[in-house]
Amino acid sequence: MAKNYIEVQKSISPYDNKTFGTMVPGPFQRFLRKCILWQFIRFIVINLKMLRVVAKSHH
C-alpha cells in the first residue's frame, strides 16, 4: 500500500510552478489576519455561537 502511494505521489505534477502547493492569501485577506479590530469582532461572534450551543444543551 505505501509503495503504491509513493508511486502515485511521484506522478502528480503541477499545472505551473506558481500554483502547486497551498494557496497564497491576497492582500485583503492578509490585512484581515493582521487587523486587531477584525480579530476582536470574530472573537465575539465565535463566543456568542458557543454560548448559544451551551444554552441549548442546558434545557
C-alpha positions in Angstrom: 0.0 0.0 0.0 2.7 2.5 1.0 4.7 1.7 -2.2 1.6 2.4 -4.3 1.0 5.7 -2.5 4.6 6.8 -3.2 4.2 6.0 -6.9 1.0 8.0 -7.1 2.7 10.9 -5.4 5.5 10.9 -8.0 3.1 11.0 -10.9 1.4 14.2 -9.6 2.7 17.3 -11.4 1.7 21.0 -11.1 0.0 22.9 -13.9 2.6 25.5 -13.4 5.2 26.2 -10.6 3.2 29.2 -9.2 0.0 27.3 -8.2 1.5 24.0 -6.9 1.1 23.8 -3.1 -1.1 25.9 -0.8 -3.0 28.9 -1.8 -1.4 32.3 -1.1 -3.7 34.8 0.6 -4.5 38.0 -1.2 -3.8 41.5 0.2 -7.2 41.9 1.7 -7.0 38.5 3.5 -3.6 39.4 4.8 -5.0 42.7 6.1 -7.8 40.9 7.9 -5.4 38.5 9.5 -3.4 41.4 11.0 -6.3 43.7 11.9 -6.9 43.6 15.7 -10.4 45.1 15.3 -11.5 42.3 12.9 -9.9 39.6 15.2 -11.9 41.1 18.2 -15.1 41.0 16.2 -14.6 37.4 15.1 -13.7 36.5 18.8 -17.1 38.0 19.9 -19.0 36.2 17.2 -17.4 32.8 18.0 -18.1 33.2 21.7 -21.7 34.1 21.0 -22.1 30.9 18.9 -20.6 28.9 21.7 -22.9 30.5 24.3 -25.9 29.6 22.1 -24.8 25.9 21.8 -24.2 25.7 25.6 -27.6 27.4 26.3 -29.4 24.9 24.1 -27.7 21.9 25.8 -28.9 23.1 29.3 -32.6 22.6 28.6 
